[in-house]
Amino acid sequence: MKPITDATLALIPIARPTFDMALAKQLSDQVCSNLESVGLNIISPNTLISNIDEIRDFASSLADDPPDLLLILQSTFADSTMVLELAQSVDAPLLLWALPEERTGGRLRLNSLCGINLAGHSLTRAGYWYEYIYATPDDPAALEQVKTTLQAGHVRRLLRDARLGCVGQYPAGFDTCRFDRETLKQKLGVEVVEFDLAQIFQRIRSTNSDEIEAVAQKLEQTLENLSELDQAGVQGTLGTYLTLRQLANHANLDGFAVRCWPEFFVELGCAACGAMSMLSNESTPCSCEADLNGTLTQLILQWLSGEPAFGSDLVSVDAEQDFAILWHCGLAPHSMADPAVTPKGTIHSNRQLPLLMEFTLKPGRVTLARLSEATGEYRLVIGGGEVIQAPPSFSGTSATLRFDRPSAEVLDIIMHEGLEHHISLTYGDHIPALLLLAKMLDIPVLRL
């Protein structure tokens, strides 16, 4: 995966020579300098663009490798022609920035706000999405808005090249794990590569034992009790990890959705959970029950946070104490473990086979999301909360979570909306970027 630091911003200052070009240039330079000071990678013509030919030349330089965001700085008033040309020529979301000016009782030197008003109207009529800023060059909120919009634009672009592996079919009765391959490609650009479970098992069984042993020795530094577990099962899980990791490298896959039961237990004598935990921890997100939309949600959260994401079940709600338990058998990435506990290897609570992870998640702010098809159309479910330190609620990996709204209300939304049983989380507050991403993708939002 490309880290978010690879995001590219194209800054295009436009102006009309009948206004105060010296002031416009001064302010546009300040905007560029301030954006660079917060660490953004900027492409810019470094001059004020004032005619359609100059816009076409600059747009042509971007067309083959579009940036993640077009920031059009309305340095002075200009009609909407140049902005519309950029929208039509470069496949990137647009952010319009207008500059306030002093009310001196004299000449209107910039008339910048009126410029983005014209631009917004033309973009709306033509069907293009945009966002806007009206602020001075050094406004901290404006600089943060550019960063957040750039993050969302970066994820939008990464989605268009994303490839996910689906290993086997989702289990009968798990309609929550259904996905529409063609719509994913058409709407988001995501490509799904499907693999036959039996063929994957053949590859797992032929995994080199020396490679498995090397992984086991490394994993023992994280899981103190690995040697105490059934070693045949452990080797099966680690062989699964190696097989999927190799497959991801060779097929250029960003993540996996894996049919984990019953076949892994019945035919391989092991759990897939530990392998998926290890891969997710290495930024190749995985979800169980062949939940491809769940994996895609994890990937989006991972791109935004720069950290792993965890696909979980909501298994308990305590309305009186106002918290919920998010849990899964044992596939949370171990970097999420509470530093106050030691992660352990364990067996599946129902199937009694290894290898799964066991720990509680670390305290901290989290963002929750789910790319949902509960209505037959995509919606992006978004929520936030705080993981609080608490004893393990169940075996496996779990978090005690206090949502941003009462937990009973969250449960009502999930049940009345008929949402999927998996929801993903990552650390940090990424709700603003998710909201912008949903707008860029033209996907409705449901807030938890």
Phi and psi in degrees as a GROMACS rama.xvg file:
@    title "Ramachandran Plot"
@    xaxis  label "Phi"
@    yaxis  label "Psi"
@TYPE xy
-81.2163  129.159  LYS-2
-68.3158  158.742  PRO-3
-63.2313  -20.8143  ILE-4
-66.6707  -12.7832  THR-5
-80.7591  -1.62436  ASP-6
-63.9619  141.662  ALA-7
-121.403  131.056  THR-8
-110.265  126.633  LEU-9
-98.1168  116.872  ALA-10
-103.524  117.468  LEU-11
-121.183  103.646  ILE-12
-84.8027  121.715  PRO-13
-113.002  150.499  ILE-14
-156.913  167.453  ALA-15
-123.929  129.243  ARG-16
-60.4609  -16.0302  PRO-17
-76.4877  -6.32081  THR-18
-101.843  -174.505  PHE-19
-79.4483  90.5336  ASP-20
-67.7353  -31.9392  MET-21
-65.3108  -46.4317  ALA-22
-65.0015  -40.84  LEU-23
-60.1489  -42.6161  ALA-24
-66.6281  -41.2219  LYS-25
-59.4422  -46.1284  GLN-26
-71.0876  -38.1937  LEU-27
-66.0127  -36.2798  SER-28
-64.3981  -37.9133  ASP-29
-65.5036  -42.1031  GLN-30
-59.2424  -48.2976  VAL-31
-61.2643  -45.1102  CYS-32
-62.6366  -42.7905  SER-33
-67.0495  -37.0282  ASN-34
-68.4278  -38.1992  LEU-35
-65.106  -33.6757  GLU-36
-68.2785  -21.3538  SER-37
-97.1413  12.6384  VAL-38
91.4862  17.7361  GLY-39
-87.0471  143.844  LEU-40
-89.0504  112.698  ASN-41
-116.571  134.812  ILE-42
-109.193  128.837  ILE-43
-152.597  148.595  SER-44
-71.7251  -10.5444  PRO-45
60.11  22.895  ASN-46
-151.752  160.547  THR-47
-75.7962  131.064  LEU-48
-98.1926  128.903  ILE-49
-129.811  7.56182  SER-50
-150.143  164.77  ASN-51
-67.2304  -32.1826  ILE-52
-66.1578  -40.6322  ASP-53
-65.6076  -38.9542  GLU-54
-63.0642  -43.8934  ILE-55
-62.7388  -40.1057  ARG-56
-63.149  -45.2791  ASP-57
-68.705  -40.9077  PHE-58
-61.8529  -37.868  ALA-59
-61.8776  -34.9465  SER-60
-70.8924  -18.0362  SER-61
-101.078  -18.0912  LEU-62
-61.3484  -40.4197  ALA-63
-75.7399  -27.1795  ASP-64
-135.421  77.9738  ASP-65
-62.8444  147.544  PRO-66
-73.5164  174.227  PRO-67
-80.0931  -22.0371  ASP-68
-155.095  136.267  LEU-69
-98.4944  113.918  LEU-70
-100.677  108.349  LEU-71
-97.9662  108.571  ILE-72
-89.6041  113.533  LEU-73
-80.6426  80.4582  GLN-74
-63.8245  -34.6029  SER-75
-141.405  176.549  THR-76
-57.6657  142.249  PHE-77
-156.722  152.705  ALA-78
-69.4962  178.637  ASP-79
-83.3979  1.26688  SER-80
-59.2619  -46.5624  THR-81
-68.8197  -40.0637  MET-82
-63.9226  -43.5036  VAL-83
-65.7251  -36.2551  LEU-84
-61.7682  -42.256  GLU-85
-63.0997  -44.656  LEU-86
-61.0264  -38.7004  ALA-87
-76.7  -24.9695  GLN-88
-99.3971  -24.3191  SER-89
-123.252  125.691  VAL-90
-82.8214  82.6078  ASP-91
-156.841  148.043  ALA-92
-65.9007  156.609  PRO-93
-115.781  139.132  LEU-94
-126.145  120.268  LEU-95
-97.2369  134.962  LEU-96
-124.532  120.571  TRP-97
-107.856  146.991  ALA-98
-107.811  125.761  LEU-99
-66.4366  157.15  PRO-100
-139.152  158.236  GLU-101
-65.9892  140.81  GLU-102
-90.4762  95.6661  ARG-103
-97.315  -7.69746  THR-104
82.3549  -2.9317  GLY-105
-111.846  -142.15  GLY-106
-63.108  141.089  ARG-107
-81.3109  102.159  LEU-108
-79.344  -27.8847  ARG-109
-120.515  -48.8546  LEU-110
54.1333  41.9239  ASN-111
-69.4791  -41.5752  SER-112
-60.7583  -41.4599  LEU-113
-61.8875  -32.8956  CYS-114
-62.9557  -45.0481  GLY-115
-73.5944  -22.8653  ILE-116
-62.9174  -47.7421  ASN-117
-61.7857  -43.7578  LEU-118
-62.3113  -44.3608  ALA-119
-61.3865  -39.2567  GLY-120
-63.8062  -47.8157  HIS-121
-64.3526  -39.9981  SER-122
-64.9048  -40.391  LEU-123
-64.6262  -44.9769  THR-124
-62.5707  -33.0882  ARG-125
-87.4117  -4.88043  ALA-126
86.1879  23.415  GLY-127
-101.027  138.768  TYR-128
-79.5227  147.39  TRP-129
-156.53  163.608  TYR-130
-129.602  166.272  GLU-131
-139.873  159.729  TYR-132
-132.121  139.198  ILE-133
-129.018  96.989  TYR-134
-163.365  161.83  ALA-135
-71.6671  162.505  THR-136
-61.6193  -24.4673  PRO-137
-105.162  13.4658  ASP-138
-68.3033  117.741  ASP-139
-60.1865  -37.6903  PRO-140
-65.7521  -36.7636  ALA-141
-66.1976  -44.0616  ALA-142
-62.2137  -38.8541  LEU-143
-67.5975  -36.8028  GLU-144
-64.6345  -39.1381  GLN-145
-61.7779  -45.0523  VAL-146
-60.17  -44.8517  LYS-147
-66.9791  -42.0688  THR-148
-66.5703  -36.5906  THR-149
-64.2467  -41.0453  LEU-150
-57.4176  -48.1024  GLN-151
-63.3864  -41.694  ALA-152
-63.8694  -34.7045  GLY-153
-65.5347  -44.292  HIS-154
-64.3421  -40.7352  VAL-155
-55.034  -44.1927  ARG-156
-70.2279  -41.0684  ARG-157
-62.1137  -35.6746  LEU-158
-59.6694  -32.6108  LEU-159
-70.2884  -16.156  ARG-160
-113.338  6.58343  ASP-161
-74.0183  143.742  ALA-162
-133.291  125.825  ARG-163
-119.266  139.87  LEU-164
-95.6414  132.456  GLY-165
-113.45  112.911  CYS-166
-99.9378  102.148  VAL-167
81.8801  177.939  GLY-168
-103.414  153.822  GLN-169
-65.1106  149.271  TYR-170
-65.8677  153.714  PRO-171
-59.0294  137.036  ALA-172
85.645  -3.80412  GLY-173
-104.27  61.6566  PHE-174
-63.6918  -17.8059  ASP-175
-62.5077  -18.0265  THR-176
-101.781  6.07783  CYS-177
-67.2269  152.079  ARG-178
-147.767  157.969  PHE-179
-109.617  101.96  ASP-180
-58.586  -45.8703  ARG-181
-68.0956  -40.4815  GLU-182
-67.9512  -36.8997  THR-183
-58.6637  -42.5626  LEU-184
-68.6883  -44.7851  LYS-185
-70.5844  -43.7987  GLN-186
-81.5207  -41.8429  LYS-187
-113.968  -17.8281  LEU-188
90.1994  0.535178  GLY-189
-78.2413  132.496  VAL-190
-102.785  135.523  GLU-191
-109.496  128.477  VAL-192
-112.338  119.766  VAL-193
-98.1973  141.479  GLU-194
-126.265  139.895  PHE-195
-75.5471  130.773  ASP-196
-61.5615  -40.8405  LEU-197
-62.275  -39.7631  ALA-198
-67.4909  -36.9676  GLN-199
-64.1998  -39.7678  ILE-200
-61.4501  -38.593  PHE-201
-61.0286  -41.5335  GLN-202
-67.3926  -39.0837  ARG-203
-63.3656  -43.0064  ILE-204
-64.9786  -24.4919  ARG-205
-96.8508  10.4377  SER-206
-63.1601  138.49  THR-207
-62.864  127.348  ASN-208
-66.2708  -32.0904  SER-209
-65.9498  -37.6703  ASP-210
-67.1663  -39.5005  GLU-211
-62.1492  -42.3735  ILE-212
-64.0853  -38.8865  GLU-213
-63.3663  -40.8675  ALA-214
-66.1037  -40.4998  VAL-215
-60.9868  -44.1323  ALA-216
-62.2278  -39.2992  GLN-217
-69.4325  -39.6183  LYS-218
-68.9045  -27.2874  LEU-219
-62.0524  -20.6888  GLU-220
-73.1622  -19.26  GLN-221
-101.174  -42.0984  THR-222
-109.286  107.698  LEU-223
-70.2007  -19.1569  GLU-224
-108.553  18.0786  ASN-225
-57.5645  -40.0219  LEU-226
-69.8525  -14.4985  SER-227
-84.9581  -10.7156  GLU-228
-89.3485  163.178  LEU-229
-56.8123  115.778  ASP-230
-72.5289  -28.7249  GLN-231
-64.2519  -42.7612  ALA-232
-66.7631  -41.8501  GLY-233
-59.6825  -44.9067  VAL-234
-64.2526  -35.5685  GLN-235
-63.7539  -42.9459  GLY-236
-65.7685  -42.8706  THR-237
-69.8257  -32.0055  LEU-238
-64.9876  -36.1798  GLY-239
-63.4874  -45.2299  THR-240
-57.143  -48.7642  TYR-241
-64.4529  -40.0812  LEU-242
-64.6201  -46.9888  THR-243
-68.6235  -36.154  LEU-244
-64.2794  -42.9075  ARG-245
-64.9781  -40.4376  GLN-246
-63.0865  -41.72  LEU-247
-61.1  -41.5999  ALA-248
-67.7772  -44.9626  ASN-249
-73.534  -35.7878  HIS-250
-99.2712  5.13202  ALA-251
55.472  53.9398  ASN-252
-100.94  141.741  LEU-253
-92.2232  -13.6888  ASP-254
-179.541  174.908  GLY-255
-134.546  145.507  PHE-256
-115.073  121.372  ALA-257
-120.459  129.489  VAL-258
-75.3425  103.739  ARG-259
-91.472  -28.6601  CYS-260
-134.937  154.964  TRP-261
-86.925  -5.57367  PRO-262
-62.2179  -39.5851  GLU-263
-61.0384  -39.5449  PHE-264
-73.4055  -45.3956  PHE-265
-75.203  -42.87  VAL-266
-96.5603  -30.9081  GLU-267
-106.135  -15.4135  LEU-268
69.3359  31.8206  GLY-269
-153.381  172.11  CYS-270
-102.168  146.012  ALA-271
-83.2795  -14.737  ALA-272
-55.4837  -48.5271  CYS-273
-61.8201  -38.7857  GLY-274
-63.6313  -42.812  ALA-275
-67.826  -35.4144  MET-276
-60.6691  -45.9766  SER-277
-65.2557  -41.3279  MET-278
-66.3148  -43.5668  LEU-279
-60.4954  -37.3343  SER-280
-65.4887  -24.2562  ASN-281
-99.1911  19.733  GLU-282
72.8193  25.543  SER-283
-117.498  84.9264  THR-284
-62.2862  144.524  PRO-285
-134.81  145.539  CYS-286
-130.084  152.389  SER-287
-88.8565  175.77  CYS-288
57.2293  26.501  GLU-289
53.7459  38.0337  ALA-290
-84.9022  86.5064  ASP-291
-68.0975  -40.5011  LEU-292
-62.9223  -31.0014  ASN-293
-65.6652  -44.3733  GLY-294
-62.0274  -41.6718  THR-295
-63.2242  -38.8227  LEU-296
-62.9356  -43.7823  THR-297
-59.6038  -40.2313  GLN-298
-63.4257  -43.1838  LEU-299
-60.7554  -46.7753  ILE-300
-63.4724  -38.612  LEU-301
-63.9618  -43.6067  GLN-302
-61.7823  -37.3739  TRP-303
-73.1496  -40.1126  LEU-304
-90.9881  -22.4725  SER-305
72.6292  12.2846  GLY-306
-131.873  163.513  GLU-307
-63.075  160.754  PRO-308
-123.192  160.753  ALA-309
-128.387  125.366  PHE-310
-93.8178  121.768  GLY-311
-131.913  168.195  SER-312
-102.167  146.192  ASP-313
-87.2871  112.086  LEU-314
-115.629  -10.1882  VAL-315
-159.358  141.06  SER-316
-132.762  125.684  VAL-317
-108.633  95.5867  ASP-318
-66.3284  -33.8784  ALA-319
-67.3082  -45.8711  GLU-320
-91.1412  -4.83891  GLN-321
60.0225  59.0739  ASP-322
-148.85  166.41  PHE-323
-132.488  160.79  ALA-324
-112.566  121.111  ILE-325
-101.951  131.293  LEU-326
-146.599  152.651  TRP-327
-152.377  160.649  HIS-328
-43.0959  -41.8693  CYS-329
164.643  41.2715  GLY-330
-118.226  11.9306  LEU-331
-66.1526  141.668  ALA-332
-64.0577  136.26  PRO-333
-69.945  -13.2741  HIS-334
-67.9328  -13.2503  SER-335
-86.5107  -3.32155  MET-336
-66.2284  143.174  ALA-337
-60.9352  124.034  ASP-338
-60.7795  -16.8946  PRO-339
-79.0005  -8.40525  ALA-340
-120.982  158.406  VAL-341
-102.327  118.385  THR-342
-59.2221  141.336  PRO-343
-127.278  156.282  LYS-344
-84.8718  150.291  GLY-345
-150.053  -179.324  THR-346
-107.454  157.937  ILE-347
-66.0959  133.83  HIS-348
-64.3217  -28.4781  SER-349
-97.6679  -38.9179  ASN-350
-94.9053  -14.1818  ARG-351
62.7307  33.0082  GLN-352
-128.96  148.046  LEU-353
-86.2766  172.045  PRO-354
-118.547  130.535  LEU-355
-125.846  160.655  LEU-356
-93.4034  149.418  MET-357
-137.013  116.061  GLU-358
-172.721  163.655  PHE-359
-95.799  152.018  THR-360
-79.0498  151.562  LEU-361
-69.5903  150.254  LYS-362
-65.2245  151.8  PRO-363
149.401  168.1  GLY-364
-69.5735  135.869  ARG-365
-133.301  153.376  VAL-366
-110.846  135.133  THR-367
-114.325  146.388  LEU-368
-157.027  160.989  ALA-369
-156.434  123.838  ARG-370
-78.8803  106.94  LEU-371
-106.446  142.509  SER-372
-121.386  27.2089  GLU-373
-59.9643  -31.1182  ALA-374
-93.6447  -0.400974  THR-375
91.6143  -11.1819  GLY-376
-123.157  155.7  GLU-377
-69.305  138.69  TYR-378
-135.883  150.374  ARG-379
-105.198  111.832  LEU-380
-84.7844  128.227  VAL-381
-132.94  136.167  ILE-382
-151.576  174.687  GLY-383
-145.444  164.622  GLY-384
179.513  -171.271  GLY-385
-130.18  122.382  GLU-386
-76.3801  128.475  VAL-387
-110.064  149.301  ILE-388
-71.0041  130.541  GLN-389
-159.749  158.133  ALA-390
-64.6325  160.954  PRO-391
-58.6178  134.78  PRO-392
-85.9746  -35.7176  SER-393
-148.129  169.376  PHE-394
-68.429  159.878  SER-395
95.936  -148.345  GLY-396
-113.82  131.362  THR-397
-151.06  159.81  SER-398
-133.968  138.269  ALA-399
-94.2907  116.907  THR-400
-122.335  134.834  LEU-401
-107.845  109.867  ARG-402
-66.3423  166.291  PHE-403
-72.0559  -16.7601  ASP-404
-125.221  164.365  ARG-405
-52.1639  137.454  PRO-406
-61.2032  -32.8498  SER-407
-64.8375  -35.3891  ALA-408
-67.7773  -39.8096  GLU-409
-61.4235  -44.4792  VAL-410
-61.2362  -40.8706  LEU-411
-59.4221  -44.0044  ASP-412
-62.3797  -47.6282  ILE-413
-58.9371  -44.8656  ILE-414
-75.6313  -43.5748  MET-415
-72.0601  -27.6352  HIS-416
-88.4038  -7.09674  GLU-417
62.2333  41.7937  GLY-418
-73.0796  163.878  LEU-419
-64.3926  157.061  GLU-420
-83.7422  -6.70689  HIS-421
-104.888  135.873  HIS-422
-135.381  142.326  ILE-423
-106.046  153.742  SER-424
-143.488  151.883  LEU-425
-142.838  163.424  THR-426
-83.5514  145.783  TYR-427
105.894  169.862  GLY-428
-104.158  102.802  ASP-429
-118.343  18.8824  HIS-430
-62.9087  -44.8223  ILE-431
-57.3467  -41.8132  PRO-432
-68.3226  -37.7244  ALA-433
-64.3368  -40.9066  LEU-434
-62.398  -41.1233  LEU-435
-67.7302  -40.8536  LEU-436
-59.9828  -43.2921  LEU-437
-60.1352  -40.0946  ALA-438
-65.7544  -42.315  LYS-439
-61.7825  -35.8154  MET-440
-89.0999  -3.04026  LEU-441
58.2043  48.3259  ASP-442
-116.716  126.836  ILE-443
-62.0935  155.983  PRO-444
-114.726  139.002  VAL-445
-119.056  121.077  LEU-446
-91.764  132.026  ARG-447
